[in-house]
C-alpha cells in the first residue's frame, strides 16, 4: 500500500472538484458516503451544484480507465479510489453515532489506518469539527490548504523605503528614480522617505518594463467624480483605478477604508465624464449577514435590491458631491439619481448568479465583497472580461460569510497573491479608516 493515504471529506471536493488530483503520487480515498452527499447537490444551478456535477464527470472518466473500487492511477502517479467500507474499531463504534455521515467518513479513515499500519493515513476536511473528532480517535486530520496562502507573505501592494537626501531631491527634477533598491512587483508602490528629514515623503510606483520608480501621475489630487483622496493609501488606490493600462485592480482592507466608494467614483469618472468605457457594471455575491430573509418577491431587479443597498448608499454619497448637468437637463430634476444612470445605460447592477457565460467588453466592472467568492468563482468572473475592460475587486478578507472559506483561501486573497507578478494587475491594501471614528474603533477592536 502507498506510503501516504488521504481520505477526502465532501466539503473538500465541493470547494474544489480538482482537489482529488492535488496529492501527487499518493493514494486518495473517497468514501462512498461522500458520493452520496455529492449526489444530493447536483440538481441545483449554483456553484455548489456545478461542482457536484463536475466531480461526477471526473470520477466517470476515471472509471473508464479501471476499477474505482481497486483504485485508478492518475497522470501524476497517484491513485484515486472510491471505497464502500464503513468498518469501525470497537472503540470508535462506541464513540460515534453511525447515522452521521461525518462519522462514517472518519470511520473509513480508521479502517485504512488499521488495515495498513505502515501507511500514514490523513483525513482532509475543511470542517474544523470533523478534524477535531478525527483527532480524538487517533486519526491525523488536516485542512485542505493547496489553494491557501501564508498570512505573513500576503502582498500589500506597497512598502516604505528610506533614501538619501540627494536621491529624494532628484525625484522633483526627474519625476522618477532608477531602481537600485532591489526587486519590486509590477505596479507596486513605494513610499520613499528622506533620511535627512523624515517628514518629507513621496509616493512612487514601480514600472517593470523600464525598471524605474515613477512619481504617481494618474492621481495628483484632482477631484474624481466629486471626491478626493483623504490619505496616501487612497491616493495610491486611485492612481491604479485611473490607470487604463492596469486591467485588474484589487482593493482589500478593513471596513470603512473607502474601497467601494473609491472604486465607484473612479468607475463613474471613467464612464460618465471621460467616456473611456461604455458602462459601469457593479455586482456582489449574494451572502447574508446573519439569518437569511428567505425568498423575495418581484422581478430580478427587485429581488436584487436588498443585496445592492450598500451600492445605493455609496452612489447617494457620490451624487450628492457631484452634479451631472446633462442628466439634470434631460430629466428636468434638480439632482440626478441612480435610476437616471441606469436608464441611460451608464450603470448596470448585475447579480453574480447570472454572470457565468457572459462576455463583457469595453466595461468598467466592480465586484464588491469579493472575499465571499471561492477561487473557482473568482476565475469564472475574471474570465468574463472582454477587450478594453477593467475589473476591480474590493473586499475585506476578514469579513467572510461563506462556510469553509477563510482569510487565506478565499478568491480575493488568492487573486492578489497569484497575479501580483503580472504587469496588467495592481493591488492596494488599505488600513486607514475614513468612514467615522466609531467605525474605525469597531474595525480595530472586534
C-alpha positions as CSV (number, residue, x, y, z in Angstrom):
1,X,0.0,0.0,0.0
2,X,1.1,3.6,-0.6
3,X,3.2,5.4,2.0
4,X,0.6,8.1,2.3
5,X,-3.2,7.8,2.1
6,X,-5.5,10.8,2.0
7,X,-9.2,10.4,2.8
8,X,-11.3,13.3,1.4
9,X,-14.3,14.9,3.1
10,X,-17.3,16.1,1.0
11,X,-16.6,19.8,1.6
12,X,-13.1,19.5,0.1
13,X,-14.4,18.2,-3.3
14,X,-17.3,20.7,-3.3
15,X,-14.8,23.5,-2.6
16,X,-12.6,22.4,-5.5
17,X,-13.5,19.4,-7.7
18,X,-9.9,19.2,-8.9
19,X,-8.7,18.6,-5.3
20,X,-8.7,14.9,-5.9
21,X,-5.8,15.3,-8.3
22,X,-3.8,17.5,-5.9
23,X,-2.0,14.8,-3.9
24,X,0.8,13.9,-6.4
25,X,1.9,10.3,-6.2
26,X,-0.2,9.4,-3.1
27,X,-3.4,7.4,-2.8
28,X,-6.7,9.4,-2.5
29,X,-9.6,7.6,-0.9
30,X,-13.2,8.9,-1.4
31,X,-15.7,7.2,0.9
32,X,-19.0,6.1,-0.7
33,X,-20.9,8.3,1.7
34,X,-19.2,11.3,0.1
35,X,-20.5,10.3,-3.3
36,X,-24.0,10.0,-1.7
37,X,-23.7,13.5,-0.2
38,X,-22.5,15.0,-3.5
39,X,-25.4,13.4,-5.3
40,X,-27.8,15.5,-3.2
41,X,-26.2,18.7,-4.5
42,X,-26.1,18.0,-8.3
43,X,-29.6,19.3,-9.3
44,X,-29.2,23.0,-8.5
45,X,-27.9,25.9,-10.6
46,X,-25.5,27.4,-8.1
47,X,-21.7,26.9,-7.8
48,X,-22.1,24.0,-5.4
49,X,-24.3,22.1,-7.8
50,X,-22.0,22.8,-10.7
51,X,-19.0,21.5,-8.7
52,X,-21.0,18.4,-7.7
53,X,-21.7,17.6,-11.4
54,X,-18.1,18.2,-12.3
55,X,-16.9,15.7,-9.6
56,X,-19.2,13.1,-11.2
57,X,-17.7,13.7,-14.6
58,X,-14.1,13.4,-13.2
59,X,-14.9,10.1,-11.5
60,X,-16.8,8.7,-14.5
61,X,-13.7,9.5,-16.7
62,X,-11.5,7.6,-14.2
63,X,-14.0,4.7,-14.2
64,X,-13.4,4.2,-17.9
65,X,-9.7,3.6,-17.1
66,X,-10.1,1.0,-14.4
67,X,-11.9,-0.1,-11.2
68,X,-12.6,2.8,-8.8
69,X,-13.0,0.2,-6.1
70,X,-9.5,-1.1,-6.6
71,X,-8.1,2.4,-7.5
72,X,-7.2,4.1,-10.7
73,X,-3.8,5.6,-11.5
74,X,-3.6,9.3,-12.2
75,X,-1.3,11.2,-14.6
76,X,0.9,12.2,-11.5
77,X,1.4,8.6,-10.5
78,X,-1.1,8.7,-7.7
79,X,-4.2,6.6,-7.1
80,X,-7.9,7.6,-6.7
81,X,-10.1,5.0,-5.0
82,X,-13.8,5.0,-4.1
83,X,-14.4,2.7,-1.1
84,X,-17.6,1.3,0.3
85,X,-16.0,0.1,3.5
86,X,-17.5,1.5,6.8
87,X,-16.0,-0.9,9.3
88,X,-15.1,0.6,12.7
89,X,-12.9,-0.4,15.5
90,X,-14.8,-1.2,18.7
91,X,-13.5,2.0,20.4
92,X,-14.8,4.2,17.5
93,X,-18.1,2.4,17.4
94,X,-18.7,3.2,21.0
95,X,-17.8,6.9,20.4
96,X,-19.7,7.6,17.2
97,X,-23.3,7.6,16.1
98,X,-23.1,5.8,12.8
99,X,-26.1,7.6,11.3
100,X,-24.0,10.7,10.9
101,X,-22.1,11.0,7.6
102,X,-19.2,12.8,9.1
103,X,-18.6,9.8,11.5
104,X,-18.9,7.4,8.6
105,X,-16.1,9.3,6.8
106,X,-14.0,9.2,9.9
107,X,-14.7,5.5,10.2
108,X,-13.3,5.0,6.6
109,X,-10.1,6.7,7.7
110,X,-9.9,4.5,10.7
111,X,-10.4,1.4,8.6
112,X,-7.5,2.3,6.3
113,X,-5.3,3.1,9.3
114,X,-5.9,-0.2,10.9
115,X,-5.6,-2.2,7.7
116,X,-2.4,-0.5,6.5
117,X,-0.4,0.3,9.7
118,X,2.7,1.2,7.7
119,X,0.9,3.9,5.8
120,X,0.3,7.5,7.0
121,X,-3.5,8.0,6.8
122,X,-4.7,11.6,6.8
123,X,-8.3,12.8,6.8
124,X,-8.6,16.0,4.8
125,X,-11.6,18.2,5.7
126,X,-12.5,21.9,5.7
127,X,-14.8,21.3,8.6
128,X,-13.0,22.0,11.9
129,X,-15.3,19.8,13.9
130,X,-14.6,16.8,11.7
131,X,-10.9,17.4,12.2
132,X,-11.4,17.6,16.0
133,X,-13.4,14.4,16.1
134,X,-10.8,12.6,13.9
135,X,-8.1,13.6,16.2
136,X,-10.0,12.3,19.2
137,X,-9.9,8.7,17.7
138,X,-6.2,8.9,16.7
139,X,-6.6,10.0,13.0
140,X,-4.3,12.6,11.6
141,X,-6.6,15.4,10.2
142,X,-5.7,18.4,8.1
143,X,-7.4,21.3,6.3
144,X,-7.2,21.4,2.6
145,X,-4.5,24.0,2.1
146,X,-3.4,23.5,-1.5
147,X,-5.1,26.8,-2.5
148,X,-4.2,28.8,0.6
149,X,-1.6,31.5,1.1
150,X,0.6,32.4,4.0
151,X,-0.5,35.4,6.0
152,X,3.0,36.6,6.7
153,X,3.6,36.7,3.0
154,X,0.4,38.5,2.0
155,X,1.1,41.1,-0.6
156,X,0.0,44.6,0.5
157,X,0.8,46.4,-2.8
158,X,3.2,48.9,-1.2
159,X,6.2,49.4,1.1
160,X,8.3,52.2,2.6
161,X,11.9,52.9,1.7
162,X,14.4,55.3,3.3
163,X,16.6,57.1,0.7
164,X,19.4,59.6,0.8
165,X,18.5,63.3,0.6
166,X,20.3,63.6,-2.8
167,X,18.0,60.9,-4.3
168,X,15.0,62.4,-2.7
169,X,15.6,65.8,-4.3
170,X,16.3,64.0,-7.6
171,X,12.7,62.9,-7.8
172,X,11.4,66.6,-8.0
173,X,13.6,67.1,-11.1
174,X,13.2,63.8,-13.0
175,X,9.9,62.5,-11.7
176,X,11.5,59.1,-11.4
177,X,14.3,57.1,-9.8
178,X,16.4,54.3,-11.2
179,X,15.8,51.1,-9.3
180,X,18.9,50.4,-7.3
181,X,17.0,49.2,-4.3
182,X,16.1,45.6,-5.2
183,X,13.1,43.7,-6.7
184,X,9.6,45.0,-6.8
185,X,6.4,43.7,-8.2
186,X,4.7,45.3,-11.2
187,X,2.7,48.4,-10.2
188,X,3.9,48.2,-6.6
189,X,4.0,51.5,-4.7
190,X,7.0,52.7,-2.8
191,X,6.7,55.4,-0.1
192,X,10.2,57.0,-0.1
193,X,11.3,58.9,3.0
194,X,14.0,61.5,3.1
195,X,16.7,60.2,5.5
196,X,17.7,63.8,6.4
197,X,14.1,64.8,7.2
198,X,11.6,62.0,7.8
199,X,8.7,64.4,7.3
200,X,9.5,64.5,3.6
201,X,7.7,61.7,1.8
202,X,6.8,60.9,-1.8
203,X,4.9,58.1,-3.4
204,X,6.4,56.3,-6.4
205,X,5.2,53.4,-8.5
206,X,7.4,50.7,-10.0
207,X,7.4,50.2,-13.8
208,X,8.7,46.7,-14.5
209,X,9.4,47.3,-18.2
210,X,11.7,50.2,-17.5
211,X,12.9,49.1,-14.1
212,X,12.2,52.6,-12.8
213,X,10.2,54.1,-9.9
214,X,7.9,56.8,-11.2
215,X,6.1,59.5,-9.2
216,X,2.4,58.7,-9.4
217,X,0.8,60.6,-12.2
218,X,-2.7,59.3,-12.8
219,X,-4.0,60.7,-9.5
220,X,-2.4,64.0,-8.4
221,X,-5.0,65.4,-6.1
222,X,-7.7,66.1,-8.6
223,X,-11.4,65.6,-7.9
224,X,-12.7,62.2,-9.0
225,X,-16.5,62.3,-9.5
226,X,-16.9,64.6,-6.5
227,X,-14.4,63.1,-4.1
228,X,-10.6,63.4,-3.4
229,X,-8.3,61.1,-1.5
230,X,-8.2,61.6,2.2
231,X,-4.9,59.8,2.8
232,X,-1.9,58.4,1.0
233,X,-3.4,54.9,0.8
234,X,-6.4,56.2,-1.1
235,X,-4.1,58.3,-3.4
236,X,-2.3,55.1,-4.4
237,X,-5.6,53.2,-4.9
238,X,-6.9,56.0,-7.1
239,X,-3.7,56.0,-9.1
240,X,-4.4,52.3,-10.0
241,X,-8.1,52.9,-10.6
242,X,-7.5,55.7,-13.0
243,X,-4.8,54.0,-15.0
244,X,-6.4,52.4,-18.1
245,X,-3.3,50.2,-18.6
246,X,-3.9,48.3,-15.4
247,X,-6.8,45.9,-16.3
248,X,-7.3,44.3,-12.9
249,X,-7.2,46.2,-9.6
250,X,-7.8,44.6,-6.2
251,X,-8.5,46.7,-3.1
252,X,-8.5,44.9,0.2
253,X,-8.8,46.3,3.7
254,X,-10.9,46.6,6.8
255,X,-14.4,48.2,6.9
256,X,-14.5,51.9,6.4
257,X,-11.3,52.4,4.4
258,X,-13.2,53.6,1.3
259,X,-12.7,50.6,-1.0
260,X,-16.1,50.6,-2.6
261,X,-16.5,54.3,-2.7
262,X,-13.1,54.8,-4.4
263,X,-13.9,52.1,-7.0
264,X,-17.3,53.6,-7.8
265,X,-16.0,57.1,-8.1
266,X,-13.3,56.0,-10.5
267,X,-15.8,54.0,-12.5
268,X,-18.2,56.8,-12.8
269,X,-15.4,59.2,-13.7
270,X,-14.2,56.9,-16.5
271,X,-17.7,56.1,-17.8
272,X,-19.6,59.3,-17.4
273,X,-17.0,62.0,-17.5
274,X,-14.2,60.6,-19.6
275,X,-16.1,58.1,-21.8
276,X,-13.3,55.6,-21.6
277,X,-15.7,52.7,-21.1
278,X,-19.3,52.2,-22.3
279,X,-20.8,51.1,-19.0
280,X,-20.1,50.7,-15.3
281,X,-21.1,47.2,-14.1
282,X,-21.4,46.6,-10.3
283,X,-22.0,43.2,-8.8
284,X,-21.5,41.4,-5.5
285,X,-22.1,37.9,-4.1
286,X,-25.5,37.2,-2.5
287,X,-24.4,36.2,1.0
288,X,-26.4,37.5,4.0
289,X,-25.0,38.7,7.3
290,X,-27.0,36.7,9.9
291,X,-30.1,34.8,9.2
292,X,-31.4,35.0,5.6
293,X,-34.8,36.7,4.8
294,X,-35.7,33.8,2.5
295,X,-37.3,34.2,-0.9
296,X,-38.0,37.7,-2.1
297,X,-40.9,38.7,-4.3
298,X,-40.7,40.7,-7.6
299,X,-38.6,40.9,-10.7
300,X,-34.9,40.1,-10.8
301,X,-34.1,43.7,-10.1
302,X,-36.5,43.9,-7.2
303,X,-35.1,40.7,-5.7
304,X,-31.6,42.0,-6.0
305,X,-32.2,45.5,-4.5
306,X,-31.7,44.5,-0.8
307,X,-28.3,43.0,-1.6
308,X,-27.2,46.1,-3.5
309,X,-28.2,48.6,-0.8
310,X,-24.5,49.3,0.1
311,X,-24.0,50.3,-3.6
312,X,-27.0,52.6,-3.4
313,X,-25.6,54.2,-0.2
314,X,-22.3,54.9,-1.9
315,X,-24.0,56.2,-5.0
316,X,-26.0,58.6,-2.9
317,X,-22.8,59.9,-1.4
318,X,-21.2,60.4,-4.8
319,X,-24.2,62.0,-6.4
320,X,-24.5,64.4,-3.5
321,X,-21.0,65.6,-4.2
322,X,-21.2,65.6,-8.0
323,X,-23.6,67.3,-10.4
324,X,-24.2,65.8,-13.8
325,X,-25.7,68.7,-15.8
326,X,-26.6,66.7,-18.9
327,X,-28.7,64.3,-17.0
328,X,-30.3,67.1,-14.9
329,X,-31.3,68.8,-18.1
330,X,-32.7,65.7,-19.7
331,X,-34.7,64.6,-16.7
332,X,-35.6,68.1,-15.5
333,X,-34.6,67.2,-12.0
334,X,-32.6,69.2,-9.5
335,X,-30.5,66.1,-8.7
336,X,-29.6,63.0,-10.7
337,X,-30.4,59.6,-9.2
338,X,-29.0,56.1,-9.6
339,X,-32.1,55.3,-11.7
340,X,-31.1,58.0,-14.2
341,X,-27.7,56.5,-14.7
342,X,-29.2,53.0,-15.2
343,X,-31.9,54.3,-17.6
344,X,-29.4,55.9,-19.8
345,X,-27.0,53.0,-19.9
346,X,-24.2,54.3,-17.8
347,X,-24.7,51.8,-14.9
348,X,-25.8,48.2,-14.6
349,X,-26.3,46.3,-11.4
350,X,-25.9,42.6,-12.0
351,X,-26.2,39.6,-9.6
352,X,-23.2,37.4,-9.8
353,X,-25.6,34.4,-10.2
354,X,-26.2,35.4,-13.8
355,X,-22.6,36.4,-14.8
356,X,-21.5,33.0,-16.0
357,X,-21.3,32.7,-19.8
358,X,-21.3,36.5,-20.3
359,X,-18.7,38.4,-22.2
360,X,-18.2,42.0,-21.1
361,X,-16.1,44.1,-23.4
362,X,-15.4,47.8,-23.0
363,X,-16.8,48.0,-19.5
364,X,-15.6,49.1,-16.0
365,X,-16.6,46.2,-13.7
366,X,-16.6,46.3,-9.9
367,X,-17.0,43.1,-7.9
368,X,-17.8,44.1,-4.3
369,X,-17.4,41.8,-1.3
370,X,-15.1,39.6,-3.4
371,X,-13.8,37.8,-0.3
372,X,-17.0,35.8,-0.3
373,X,-16.0,34.1,-3.6
374,X,-14.3,30.8,-3.9
375,X,-11.1,30.6,-6.1
376,X,-13.1,28.8,-8.8
377,X,-15.8,31.6,-8.8
378,X,-13.1,34.2,-9.0
379,X,-11.6,32.5,-12.0
380,X,-15.1,32.5,-13.6
381,X,-15.5,36.2,-13.0
382,X,-12.1,37.3,-14.3
383,X,-12.6,35.3,-17.5
384,X,-15.7,37.4,-18.2
385,X,-13.6,40.4,-19.0
386,X,-13.6,41.3,-22.7
387,X,-11.5,43.7,-24.8
388,X,-10.9,47.1,-23.2
389,X,-12.5,46.1,-19.9
390,X,-11.2,47.0,-16.5
391,X,-12.1,44.8,-13.5
392,X,-11.9,46.0,-9.9
393,X,-12.2,43.6,-6.9
394,X,-13.0,45.0,-3.5
395,X,-13.3,43.2,-0.1
396,X,-12.2,42.5,3.4
397,X,-10.6,39.1,3.7
398,X,-11.5,39.1,7.4
399,X,-15.3,39.5,6.9
400,X,-16.3,36.3,5.3
401,X,-19.9,34.9,5.3
402,X,-19.3,31.7,3.4
403,X,-18.7,28.4,5.2
404,X,-15.3,26.7,4.5
405,X,-13.7,29.9,3.2
406,X,-11.3,31.9,5.3
407,X,-8.9,34.8,5.0
408,X,-6.3,32.7,3.4
409,X,-8.3,30.6,1.0
410,X,-10.9,32.9,-0.5
411,X,-10.9,34.1,-4.1
412,X,-9.8,37.6,-3.4
413,X,-6.8,36.7,-1.4
414,X,-5.7,34.1,-3.9
415,X,-6.2,36.6,-6.8
416,X,-4.0,39.1,-5.1
417,X,-1.2,36.6,-4.5
418,X,-1.3,34.6,-7.7
419,X,-1.5,37.7,-10.0
420,X,0.9,40.0,-8.3
421,X,3.7,39.3,-10.8
422,X,1.6,40.4,-13.8
423,X,2.1,43.8,-15.4
424,X,-1.7,44.2,-16.1
425,X,-2.5,43.8,-12.4
426,X,-2.3,46.2,-9.4
427,X,-3.2,45.8,-5.7
428,X,-3.6,48.1,-2.8
429,X,-4.3,47.2,0.9
430,X,-6.0,50.0,2.7
431,X,-5.7,50.2,6.5
432,X,-6.6,53.8,7.4
433,X,-10.3,54.1,8.3
434,X,-12.2,57.1,7.0
435,X,-15.9,56.3,7.5
436,X,-16.0,57.6,11.0
437,X,-14.2,57.5,14.3
438,X,-16.7,55.0,15.6
439,X,-16.5,52.7,12.6
440,X,-12.7,52.8,12.9
441,X,-12.9,51.7,16.6
442,X,-15.1,48.8,15.7
443,X,-12.8,47.6,12.9
444,X,-9.9,47.8,15.3
445,X,-11.2,46.1,18.4
446,X,-13.7,43.5,17.1
